[in-house]
Each structure stands twice: as C-alpha cells, then as structure tokens.
Amino acid sequence: MNNQEAYKQAKKRVEARYGFYIHLSVYLAVNLLLVIINLSSSSEGFWFQYPLLGWGIGVVFHALSVFVFAGRGSLISEDMIEKEMNREGLRKT
C-alpha cells in the first residue's frame, strides 16, 4: 500500500469517527431537550424514554460500525478481488 492509499483510508476512518461524534452530540442534545419538555409539561408519565431508547439503539449500532467493525468490509473486498485475480491468472502488483 502506498502513502496515497494509506492517507485515503486514514481520512475515511477519521471522517467516520467525526460523523459518529456529530450523531452522538445531536442525540444527547435532542434527548436532553425531550427530557426537559417531558418533565416540565407532563406529570402523567415519562414518554421521553421511548425516543431515547429507540435512537440510542441506532447510536450503538453506529458506534459498532465505526469503532468495532471499521475496515472489515474493505478487507473482505480485498480478499475477494485477490481471489478473483488469482482465478483469472492475474497477479496483484
């Protein structure tokens, strides 16, 4: 892998992390606002927990895709490309 390819991959990982941090920030801000609205306007029950939980599941999956499974798809693609090239009698340079 040359420097340009390494730079592109590193940039892609950084952008993915940045996107996650933006998602997490918006999640926290919106859900804090929902908690405040629920506690100040409704004494009957706590409805804020439903969007908090639903959106929270999305944030967890986003975190997993960025921090745990990051780059796995490209590794699988590289393996498949290499196998296909070997099958066709070509060599990767």
C-alpha positions as CSV (number, residue, x, y, z in Angstrom):
1,M,0.0,0.0,0.0
2,N,1.4,3.4,-1.0
3,N,1.2,6.6,1.0
4,Q,-1.7,8.0,-1.0
5,E,-3.8,4.9,-0.4
6,A,-2.9,4.9,3.3
7,Y,-3.9,8.6,3.5
8,K,-7.2,7.9,1.9
9,Q,-8.0,5.1,4.3
10,A,-7.0,7.1,7.3
11,K,-9.1,10.1,6.1
12,K,-12.1,7.8,5.6
13,R,-11.7,6.5,9.2
14,V,-11.4,10.0,10.6
15,E,-14.5,11.1,8.7
16,A,-16.4,8.1,10.0
17,R,-15.4,8.9,13.6
18,Y,-16.3,12.6,13.1
19,G,-19.7,11.6,11.8
20,F,-20.3,9.4,14.8
21,Y,-19.4,12.2,17.2
22,I,-21.8,14.6,15.4
23,H,-24.5,11.9,15.6
24,L,-23.8,11.4,19.4
25,S,-23.9,15.1,20.1
26,V,-27.2,15.6,18.3
27,Y,-28.6,12.6,20.1
28,L,-27.6,14.0,23.5
29,A,-28.8,17.5,22.8
30,V,-32.2,16.4,21.4
31,N,-32.9,13.9,24.1
32,L,-31.9,16.3,26.8
33,L,-34.4,18.7,25.4
34,L,-37.1,15.9,25.3
35,V,-36.4,15.1,28.9
36,I,-36.8,18.7,29.9
37,I,-40.0,19.1,27.9
38,N,-41.5,15.9,29.3
39,L,-40.6,16.7,32.9
40,S,-41.9,20.3,32.7
41,S,-45.1,19.7,30.8
42,S,-46.4,16.2,31.7
43,S,-46.8,14.8,35.1
44,E,-48.7,11.7,33.9
45,G,-45.7,9.7,32.7
46,F,-42.3,9.5,31.2
47,W,-42.6,9.3,27.4
48,F,-39.1,10.6,26.7
49,Q,-37.7,7.1,27.4
50,Y,-39.1,5.7,24.1
51,P,-37.2,8.0,21.7
52,L,-34.2,7.8,24.0
53,L,-34.1,4.1,23.7
54,G,-35.0,3.8,20.1
55,W,-32.5,6.4,18.9
56,G,-30.0,5.0,21.4
57,I,-30.0,1.7,19.7
58,G,-29.2,3.5,16.4
59,V,-26.3,5.3,18.1
60,V,-24.9,2.0,19.5
61,F,-25.0,0.4,16.0
62,H,-23.3,3.4,14.5
63,A,-20.6,3.2,17.2
64,L,-20.1,-0.5,16.4
65,S,-19.8,0.2,12.7
66,V,-17.2,2.9,13.3
67,F,-15.1,1.5,16.2
68,V,-15.5,-2.3,16.1
69,F,-16.2,-3.3,12.5
70,A,-14.4,-0.4,10.8
71,G,-12.4,-1.6,7.7
72,R,-13.7,-5.1,7.8
73,G,-15.7,-4.6,4.7
74,S,-12.7,-3.4,2.7
75,L,-10.6,-6.3,3.9
76,I,-13.3,-8.7,2.7
77,S,-13.4,-6.9,-0.6
78,E,-9.6,-7.0,-1.0
79,D,-9.7,-10.8,-0.4
80,M,-12.4,-11.3,-2.9
81,I,-10.5,-9.2,-5.5
82,E,-7.3,-11.1,-4.9
83,K,-9.1,-14.5,-5.2
84,E,-10.8,-13.4,-8.5
85,M,-7.5,-12.2,-9.9
86,N,-5.8,-15.4,-9.0
87,R,-8.6,-17.4,-10.6
88,E,-8.2,-15.4,-13.8
89,G,-4.4,-15.9,-13.7
90,L,-3.6,-12.3,-12.9
91,R,-1.3,-11.2,-10.1
92,K,-1.8,-8.2,-7.9
93,T,1.1,-5.7,-8.1
